[in-house]
Amino acid sequence: MTPLLGPLGSRLLDRWSALIALPGVLFVVAGVLGVVQGHRHALDLQMLAEWARAEDWDTAGGVVLIASLALAATGAGVVAQLLGVGQLLWWLGSWPRPARAWSARRTDRRRQRWTQAQAEFVRALEDPDPAEAARLGARRNALARAEPSRPTWTGDRVAGVQIRVRNAYGLDLPTVWPRLWLVLPEHPCAEIRAARARIDQAAVISAWGLMSGVLGLIWWPAALVGAATWVVGWVTARQAVDGYAELVESAVDLYGGSLATSLGIEVTGPLTPETGRAVTRRVRKGA
């Protein structure tokens, strides 16, 4: 799936560097509150004020402390963005080796549920009631748009685009995507970039949630904020991935023929599986 999503780490570090400052400062402030007040006095503002008055902020030690906090905020922001890469890979179903067995079991369960939903939908197509078929089709699509191959909904939403495009047009999407991107007009490119950026942002938001949850070990309000932040990032990511996958599939639908023409392959009418396979062979160059 990486060719469709691009280099995850570099995108997060480059595009979302602006997210380092403010969340990093808030995270460090929460850490200070945890150290100073702990669980027992978590919301004791008077205790916090007394600690602040006791510190000599205008001395050399105070300057060093402020500089250290600023450096810690920047470091926390970098860690959050790197952690966002791992979070996104987990959502996409690219799980590490120790979790491979769990990944396989989850994928099998998702595939069984989808196969049953697909069978019920196909039977409903023979029924004269279109509403029932529409309901069952929506239930199947809620599981996955194509037969599941990943342990997560998000991963299958992206992988499903590849399966649908291959079945409909004979195109190997990860192979042809870089060439297709070059023939897309500016407007669809901008829409796809914006959708991709929303995925990155959601990953970083959830990463801040995870980090805040860890901070909750020493200051319980951080655990509540962290849980809420992670959920917001997760929901946003699902919506963003859904929109991104829809845009990528639409780009193939609308401009797959243009790619074939650009490669010197004659296209008359809609893109066919024969033409799509010819495009894939041309792009692969025998590899």
PABA-498384 format. One record per residue (C-alpha): x, y, z. Coordinates in steps of 0.001 Angstrom, whole numbers. Layout:
REM PABA-498384
@px=X | py=Y | pz=Z
...
//
This chain:
REM PABA-498384
@px=0 | py=0 | pz=0
@px=2980 | py=2312 | pz=414
@px=3079 | py=3440 | pz=-3259
@px=-460 | py=4784 | pz=-2865
@px=286 | py=6597 | pz=396
@px=3796 | py=7814 | pz=-272
@px=6766 | py=7915 | pz=2113
@px=4995 | py=8121 | pz=5446
@px=7840 | py=9316 | pz=7644
@px=9057 | py=12158 | pz=5436
@px=5534 | py=13435 | pz=4867
@px=4786 | py=13581 | pz=8568
@px=8044 | py=15283 | pz=9458
@px=7890 | py=17799 | pz=6621
@px=4237 | py=18638 | pz=6368
@px=3282 | py=18678 | pz=10027
@px=6300 | py=20375 | pz=11567
@px=3939 | py=23203 | pz=12533
@px=2196 | py=20805 | pz=14906
@px=5282 | py=20495 | pz=17080
@px=5193 | py=23773 | pz=18988
@px=1820 | py=24178 | pz=20718
@px=1044 | py=20492 | pz=21439
@px=4627 | py=20032 | pz=22594
@px=4353 | py=22916 | pz=25025
@px=1050 | py=21601 | pz=26381
@px=2531 | py=18138 | pz=26769
@px=5527 | py=19465 | pz=28701
@px=3256 | py=21603 | pz=30889
@px=1198 | py=18515 | pz=31675
@px=4401 | py=16673 | pz=32518
@px=5440 | py=19425 | pz=34898
@px=2020 | py=19303 | pz=36547
@px=2395 | py=15566 | pz=36945
@px=5786 | py=15881 | pz=38588
@px=4785 | py=18792 | pz=40846
@px=1262 | py=17732 | pz=41815
@px=921 | py=14035 | pz=41080
@px=-2391 | py=12190 | pz=41266
@px=-3369 | py=13302 | pz=44726
@px=-3194 | py=17031 | pz=44052
@px=-3837 | py=16843 | pz=40316
@px=-6196 | py=19834 | pz=40219
@px=-4802 | py=21810 | pz=43147
@px=-4191 | py=25226 | pz=41553
@px=-3024 | py=26761 | pz=44821
@px=-254 | py=24202 | pz=45113
@px=793 | py=24959 | pz=41527
@px=851 | py=28694 | pz=42214
@px=3022 | py=28191 | pz=45303
@px=5478 | py=26108 | pz=43301
@px=5635 | py=28746 | pz=40559
@px=6309 | py=31524 | pz=43098
@px=9029 | py=29462 | pz=44725
@px=11002 | py=29122 | pz=41512
@px=13599 | py=31805 | pz=40697
@px=12664 | py=32280 | pz=37068
@px=14892 | py=35328 | pz=36567
@px=18076 | py=33600 | pz=37705
@px=20462 | py=31533 | pz=35633
@px=18816 | py=28389 | pz=36944
@px=15404 | py=29655 | pz=35871
@px=16670 | py=30436 | pz=32387
@px=18153 | py=26954 | pz=32108
@px=14854 | py=25456 | pz=33272
@px=12853 | py=27413 | pz=30683
@px=15285 | py=26460 | pz=27920
@px=15099 | py=22822 | pz=28993
@px=11305 | py=22891 | pz=28881
@px=11376 | py=24452 | pz=25396
@px=13798 | py=21785 | pz=24197
@px=11647 | py=19080 | pz=25756
@px=8569 | py=20472 | pz=23957
@px=10365 | py=20305 | pz=20615
@px=11590 | py=16784 | pz=21321
@px=8099 | py=15680 | pz=22301
@px=6763 | py=17042 | pz=19011
@px=9322 | py=15094 | pz=16992
@px=8547 | py=11923 | pz=18952
@px=4816 | py=12446 | pz=18345
@px=5308 | py=12696 | pz=14600
@px=7534 | py=9625 | pz=14474
@px=5038 | py=7771 | pz=16642
@px=2365 | py=8886 | pz=14168
@px=4155 | py=6876 | pz=11481
@px=3889 | py=3742 | pz=13594
@px=269 | py=4511 | pz=14449
@px=-614 | py=4859 | pz=10776
@px=1164 | py=1645 | pz=9826
@px=-760 | py=-151 | pz=12593
@px=-4070 | py=1233 | pz=11303
@px=-3152 | py=72 | pz=7803
@px=-2523 | py=-3460 | pz=9042
@px=1267 | py=-3467 | pz=8586
@px=1865 | py=-5124 | pz=11933
@px=5315 | py=-6179 | pz=13225
@px=6448 | py=-9780 | pz=13209
@px=5426 | py=-10580 | pz=16829
@px=1832 | py=-9676 | pz=15925
@px=1706 | py=-11627 | pz=12647
@px=-280 | py=-14538 | pz=14111
@px=-2854 | py=-12159 | pz=15609
@px=-2975 | py=-10292 | pz=12307
@px=-3682 | py=-13522 | pz=10419
@px=-6481 | py=-14513 | pz=12805
@px=-8129 | py=-11103 | pz=12585
@px=-7876 | py=-11145 | pz=8798
@px=-9468 | py=-14596 | pz=8646
@px=-12354 | py=-13491 | pz=10877
@px=-12915 | py=-10378 | pz=8809
@px=-12846 | py=-12452 | pz=5611
@px=-15381 | py=-14940 | pz=6978
@px=-17760 | py=-12164 | pz=8042
@px=-17381 | py=-10447 | pz=4682
@px=-17938 | py=-13672 | pz=2730
@px=-21155 | py=-14324 | pz=4645
@px=-22338 | py=-10739 | pz=4097
@px=-21477 | py=-11000 | pz=406
@px=-23456 | py=-14235 | pz=48
@px=-26494 | py=-12663 | pz=1716
@px=-26221 | py=-9633 | pz=-564
@px=-26038 | py=-11806 | pz=-3694
@px=-29117 | py=-13756 | pz=-2606
@px=-30953 | py=-10493 | pz=-1945
@px=-30299 | py=-9366 | pz=-5522
@px=-32668 | py=-12104 | pz=-6656
@px=-35387 | py=-10734 | pz=-4378
@px=-37776 | py=-8171 | pz=-5843
@px=-37248 | py=-5902 | pz=-2816
@px=-34419 | py=-3487 | pz=-3737
@px=-34378 | py=-1929 | pz=-261
@px=-33245 | py=-5191 | pz=1327
@px=-30467 | py=-5608 | pz=-1238
@px=-29325 | py=-2043 | pz=-611
@px=-29278 | py=-2640 | pz=3147
@px=-27259 | py=-5834 | pz=2836
@px=-24908 | py=-4201 | pz=340
@px=-24277 | py=-1339 | pz=2761
@px=-23606 | py=-3831 | pz=5553
@px=-21083 | py=-5671 | pz=3391
@px=-19381 | py=-2412 | pz=2393
@px=-19171 | py=-1401 | pz=6045
@px=-16941 | py=-4437 | pz=6563
@px=-14886 | py=-3904 | pz=3395
@px=-15408 | py=-2859 | pz=-219
@px=-13592 | py=-5992 | pz=-1403
@px=-12601 | py=-9313 | pz=145
@px=-10535 | py=-8465 | pz=3246
@px=-6795 | py=-8986 | pz=3107
@px=-5808 | py=-6897 | pz=6134
@px=-6565 | py=-7164 | pz=9855
@px=-8031 | py=-3637 | pz=10030
@px=-10840 | py=-1769 | pz=8310
@px=-8483 | py=1063 | pz=7408
@px=-5996 | py=-1280 | pz=5787
@px=-8714 | py=-3019 | pz=3810
@px=-10117 | py=332 | pz=2662
@px=-6833 | py=1073 | pz=899
@px=-6083 | py=-2494 | pz=-184
@px=-9656 | py=-2828 | pz=-1463
@px=-9024 | py=-92 | pz=-4013
@px=-6195 | py=-2147 | pz=-5486
@px=-8409 | py=-5254 | pz=-5662
@px=-11349 | py=-3421 | pz=-7231
@px=-9147 | py=-1691 | pz=-9799
@px=-7428 | py=-4957 | pz=-10723
@px=-10762 | py=-6769 | pz=-11084
@px=-12395 | py=-4001 | pz=-13119
@px=-9510 | py=-2796 | pz=-15299
@px=-6667 | py=-5322 | pz=-15050
@px=-4412 | py=-2618 | pz=-13605
@px=-1839 | py=-3308 | pz=-10909
@px=-2438 | py=-31 | pz=-9091
@px=758 | py=146 | pz=-6955
@px=2777 | py=-300 | pz=-10167
@px=921 | py=2201 | pz=-12355
@px=65 | py=4800 | pz=-9700
@px=3244 | py=6924 | pz=-10055
@px=2616 | py=7209 | pz=-13825
@px=-1086 | py=7868 | pz=-13363
@px=-250 | py=10668 | pz=-10930
@px=1750 | py=12404 | pz=-13667
@px=-1214 | py=12552 | pz=-16064
@px=-3742 | py=13806 | pz=-13505
@px=-4862 | py=17435 | pz=-13828
@px=-4004 | py=19853 | pz=-11042
@px=-7422 | py=19884 | pz=-9367
@px=-7673 | py=16131 | pz=-8626
@px=-4008 | py=16156 | pz=-7565
@px=-4763 | py=18921 | pz=-5080
@px=-7765 | py=17018 | pz=-3718
@px=-5721 | py=13847 | pz=-3260
@px=-2888 | py=15766 | pz=-1575
@px=-5353 | py=17368 | pz=842
@px=-6903 | py=13999 | pz=1690
@px=-3446 | py=12510 | pz=2231
@px=-2562 | py=15425 | pz=4509
@px=-5661 | py=14769 | pz=6622
@px=-4499 | py=11181 | pz=7145
@px=-1099 | py=12392 | pz=8341
@px=-2697 | py=14904 | pz=10683
@px=-4994 | py=12280 | pz=12187
@px=-2010 | py=10007 | pz=12828
@px=-160 | py=12771 | pz=14658
@px=-3247 | py=13631 | pz=16722
@px=-3573 | py=10036 | pz=17857
@px=132 | py=9919 | pz=18631
@px=-324 | py=12866 | pz=20994
@px=-3186 | py=10934 | pz=22561
@px=-964 | py=7916 | pz=23171
@px=1762 | py=10059 | pz=24687
@px=-716 | py=11842 | pz=26924
@px=-2064 | py=8489 | pz=28027
@px=1422 | py=7471 | pz=29152
@px=1698 | py=10791 | pz=30989
@px=-1493 | py=9804 | pz=32794
@px=601 | py=7370 | pz=34840
@px=1789 | py=10326 | pz=36896
@px=-1074 | py=12822 | pz=36379
@px=-4539 | py=11293 | pz=35880
@px=-6162 | py=14188 | pz=33918
@px=-3639 | py=13534 | pz=31140
@px=-5064 | py=10013 | pz=30739
@px=-8549 | py=11392 | pz=30132
@px=-7305 | py=13973 | pz=27654
@px=-5139 | py=11366 | pz=25959
@px=-8004 | py=8917 | pz=25511
@px=-10251 | py=11593 | pz=24039
@px=-7471 | py=12823 | pz=21740
@px=-6697 | py=9329 | pz=20474
@px=-10370 | py=8672 | pz=19686
@px=-10606 | py=11945 | pz=17777
@px=-7532 | py=11004 | pz=15745
@px=-8866 | py=7499 | pz=15065
@px=-12275 | py=8701 | pz=13888
@px=-10661 | py=11407 | pz=11771
@px=-8282 | py=8864 | pz=10246
@px=-11097 | py=6522 | pz=9229
@px=-12932 | py=9375 | pz=7527
@px=-9757 | py=10643 | pz=5876
@px=-8703 | py=7205 | pz=4612
@px=-12200 | py=6590 | pz=3256
@px=-12100 | py=9884 | pz=1372
@px=-8573 | py=9270 | pz=116
@px=-9401 | py=5788 | pz=-1157
@px=-12493 | py=7122 | pz=-2921
@px=-10433 | py=9826 | pz=-4643
@px=-7739 | py=7370 | pz=-5769
@px=-10317 | py=4987 | pz=-7233
@px=-12103 | py=7896 | pz=-8918
@px=-8805 | py=9021 | pz=-10450
@px=-8384 | py=5581 | pz=-12012
@px=-11975 | py=5591 | pz=-13270
@px=-11636 | py=9004 | pz=-14907
@px=-8007 | py=9067 | pz=-16083
@px=-6984 | py=5436 | pz=-16544
@px=-7672 | py=5794 | pz=-20271
@px=-5497 | py=8914 | pz=-20397
@px=-2624 | py=6938 | pz=-18901
@px=-3010 | py=4227 | pz=-21538
@px=-3032 | py=6842 | pz=-24312
@px=55 | py=8535 | pz=-22847
@px=1861 | py=5184 | pz=-22968
@px=945 | py=4761 | pz=-26630
@px=-1741 | py=2139 | pz=-26067
@px=-4862 | py=2717 | pz=-28146
@px=-8082 | py=3135 | pz=-26169
@px=-11485 | py=3172 | pz=-27814
@px=-14283 | py=3695 | pz=-25328
@px=-14052 | py=2764 | pz=-21657
@px=-10905 | py=1213 | pz=-20244
@px=-11104 | py=-2584 | pz=-20530
@px=-9277 | py=-5286 | pz=-18558
@px=-7300 | py=-6170 | pz=-21693
@px=-6106 | py=-2592 | pz=-22054
@px=-5391 | py=-2343 | pz=-18327
@px=-3246 | py=-5455 | pz=-18411
@px=-1386 | py=-4028 | pz=-21394
@px=-716 | py=-851 | pz=-19403
@px=573 | py=-2899 | pz=-16468
@px=2891 | py=-4896 | pz=-18738
@px=4188 | py=-1707 | pz=-20365
@px=4899 | py=-79 | pz=-17008
@px=6560 | py=-3144 | pz=-15524
@px=8868 | py=-3427 | pz=-18568
@px=9085 | py=-7185 | pz=-18149
@px=9978 | py=-7034 | pz=-14474
//
